[in-house]
């Protein structure tokens, strides 16, 4: 098995691709073969992206009262979770948080809002903030505003947005178990609308929702077909009050194998490990880079607390990894 894994990594490095059958076989490796899987993922990451990693940060710019019923989400109006509820914050707050993110070493900054989409006045406020972020910082601004049209995507791009973030969350075959208030194709359409206007797309998902290993493979291939530029990988942090509050955490090795899988299937893409890493990976957080990740989110998440930027910087220093912006020179 170790020899087969090494030869598969060689093929990917040479420009070849992994088949779905091979990807499912990778997800089934156990014992010491897992370390061969990670070694191959490291080789692939270094070949396509070098030895640098990037940091990103977000602001929860509008919280709660979301009309969607995603089973994992603390911000859904369908569940009683006690999450803070507030409308879109003002332009000054968005810009201030962008500056703080840059000071803490992040090269990408995401403006995230709850809800299916955003209204005209909200888009205007966000566009104003984007223009100021471009003028007043060197950070690359991104937005995650739900399902949007091509016209809205174009307006955001003109204001300075570099990347649009829109997670598929899980495989198409498992999505009905997680959300029934919109269709998977609505999410696919948003990604295509954003790509149509020439923006970078950041799209990934959450593991530990109850999906099978084969469905993790399915999501990896869907993202490959869509040719998204960046893939954030999250792990469920069960929130009291949501339908998944009693879900078991997946094991650190399951997390790492999923990261490695996405690296083999999407060899040249930015793969960041984000929400839930503290609880699911525990002492093995630093192994995400051995498993093929090329970045991580630092600071707090939407409704849960993350690690401090100082702790993440120390982890990277201990690993002798270079922090590199999404676009630009090393920090």
N, C-alpha and C positions, 0 to 999 in steps of 0.2 A: 504493500500500500504506500509506503513512504516513497518508493521509487516512482510510482504512478503520480503521486502528488507533485513531486519535484518536476517530472516531465510535463505535467499540466501547467505548472508555473512557467516553465521554459517556453511552452507554446504561447501563453498569454504575453509574455515579455517580447516574443518574436512577432507579435501582432495578430496572433490567432485568437479564437474565442472559445469559451466554455459552453457546452451544450447543457440543456436543462437536465438531461439524464446524469451528466457528470456533476452538475451542481448539487443534485439531490444525493449523489454518492458522497460528495464532500461533506454535506451536512450530517452524514451518518458516521463519520470517522470518530474513533474513540481511542482511549489510552494514549500511548506515546505518539501515535499518528497525528494527534491534534497538534503537537508541536511542529511537525513537518508542515501541516496546514498553515500555521502561523508564520513559519519561516518563509514559505512561498509567498504569503501575503505581504510580508515585509519586503521581499525582493521586488515584487510587482510595484508596491508603493514607491520604493526608491527609484526604480527604473523610470516611472512615468512622472513622478512628482518630487523627486529628490528626497532629502532628509529633513526638510523643513515642515513645520506644522503651522496652522493658522488658528487664531482665536476669534470668536465672535461673541456678541452680546445682544440682548434684546430689551425692549421696554414693553410692558403690558399697558398699552396706550388707551385701551378701552376694555373694561372688565365686566363679566357677568351678563346675565339676561340673554344668552344666545338662544335662538329659536331652534337650533339643531339639537339632536338627541344622542350625540356621540357618547357611547357608554362609558368611556374613560374620562370624560371632561368635567372638571370642577365648575366650569363656567356656563354649563347648560342650564337654561331656565326650567328644564324638565326635572331637575334633581335639587334636593335641599342639601347644599354642601357648606353653607356659611362663607362662601367666597366673597371678597369685597366686590361691590357693584358700583361702577362709576362710568360716566360718559367719557367721550374722547377728551384726553387732557389737552391743555393748550400748547400752542407752538413753542413757547419758551421752555416748557418742561421737556418736550421731545428733544429740542436742541441741546438743552443742558445735559440730559442723559447721554446723548451722543458724545459730547465732550468728555464726560466721565468715562465712557466706554473706551474712548481712544487713550485716555490717560492710563487706563488699566491694561493696555496692550492689545485691545481688540482692533482688528482691521476691518471688520464688517459689523454693522449695527442694524438690527431689524426692528421696525415699527410694527407692532402686532396689535390687532383689534379683535375683540370677540364679535360673534355674529356671522350671519350668512354672507353679508357684504357690507359696504359702506355707502352712505348717502352723499349727495352733492356737496353740502357744507363741510362734511367730514373730509372729503377728498380735497377740498380747497385748503383746509387747515393743514392737512398732511403735505400737500404740495408746497405750501409756504414753508413748512419745517424742512422739507427736502432741499429747497433752494438755499436756506440758511446753512444747513449742514454742509452742503457743497462749498459754500463760500467761507465758512468759519472753521472747518475741520479738514483733515485728510482721510477721514474714515469713509468707507464705501457704504452708502445707505441702501437698505433693503426694506421691503414692505411685505406684510402678511395680512391681507385685508379680506380674505375669503374669496368668494367667487366673483370675478370681475369681467368686464367686457374688454374688447380690444381698444375701444375709445378711452376707457379709464386707464388701461395699461399704457397707452400712448401718452396720456396727460402726466402720469407718474414718471415716465421716462424723461419727458421734456423738462420736468422739475428737478431731475437729477438722480432718480432711483436707478441703481445699477442692477439689482437682482430682485426678482419676485419670488417669495416663498409660498408654497402651497403644497402641503403634504397630502399624499394619497392615503396615508395612515396604515393601510393593510392591503392584502391582495384583493382583487376584484371578487374572487370566489368566497371570501370571508366577510367582505364589507357589509352585506345585509345583516350580519350578526352584531354589528357595531353601530350602524346608523341607518335609519329608515326615513329621514326627513329630506334627503336629497340623493340623487343617483351618482354612482361612480363616474358616469360619463360627464356629469357636470364638472367634476374635478379635472378630468382629462381635457375638457374643452377650455377650462381656464388656463391650464398649462400651455395648450396650443395657441391660445390668444396672446399670451405673454410672449411666446417665442416668435409669433408672427410679427411683432413690432421690434424684434431684435434685442430683447432683454435676456439676461441670464436667468435660468430657472433653478431654484433650490427646492427639491421635493424628495421626501423620504417617508418614514413611517414609524410606528411604535410596535415593539415586540413585547410579547407577554399578554396579549389580549385574549388568548385562547386559540390562536392560529396554530396550524401544524408547521413543522419544518418545511414541508413541501410548499406551503403558502408563503413562507418567507422567500423561498426560491422564486415563486411566482411574482412577488413584488419586485425582486431584484431584476427580473427580466422585463417587466413592464417599464421600469425606469430606464433600462437600457434601450428599449424600443423608442421611448420618448426622447432619448438623448439629453437628459437634464444635465446641467453642469455641476451641480452640487447636491449631495445626498446626506441629509441629517438623519441619524439613527437614534431613536429614543427607546427607552425601556419603561414599561408601565410602573408608575408609582401609584398604587391603589389609593383613591381618595374616598374617605367616608362620605356616604350619601349617594355615590354613583353605583350603577349596577355592577361594576367590577371591584367594589370596595373589598370583597373577600378573596380576590384573586391572589394566588401564590406568586411570589417573585420567581422569575426564571433564574437559573443558576449562573454564576459568573462565566463558566465555560460555555453555556448556551449563548450568552451575550457575545462572547469573543468569537465563537464559531460563526455567528450571524454576521459580525463585522467582516470576518475573513471572506465569507461567501460573497458579500457585496463587493469586496475588492477584486476577487477573481472575475466576477461577472462585469464589473464596471471599472476596469483597471486604471483609466486615466481621469477619473472624476474625483473631485474633492469629496471625501467622506468624513463627516464630523459626528462625533458622539456627543449627544446633548442630554436631554432630560432623563432622569432616573438612573444615571450612572452611579451616583453615590450609594443608593440603596441596593441596586442589583449587582454591581461589580465589587462593591466593598473594597477589600484590600488589593484587588486586582485592577484598579482603575488605570494604572500606568501601562497595563498590558494592551490597552486599546491600540496603541501605536505598533506594537509587535504584531497585532492581528490585522493591521492594514489601514487603520484610521489615519487621516492626514490633518485632522483638526478637532477642536472641541469647543463647546460653549462654556464660557466662564461667567461667574456671577450667578445671580438668581434667575429662575425660570418664570413662567407666567404666574403661577399661584403657589409654587413651592420654592424653598430656599436651596440654593446650590452651594458649592464651595467658594471660598474667597479667591480672588484673582492671585493673591500672594501664594496660596497653597498650590495653585495650578502652575504658576511660574516656577516654584521650587521643584515640582514634579518634573517639568520639562528640563530644568537645569540638571537635575539628578540623572536624567536620561541622556543628557548631552545632545538634546535636540534644539534646532534653531527655530525661533518663531518667525514666520514669514507671512506677510500680508497676502490676502487673496490675489492682489495685483500690486506688485511693487517690490522694493528691496527689503532685505532682512531687517528685523527690529533688533 
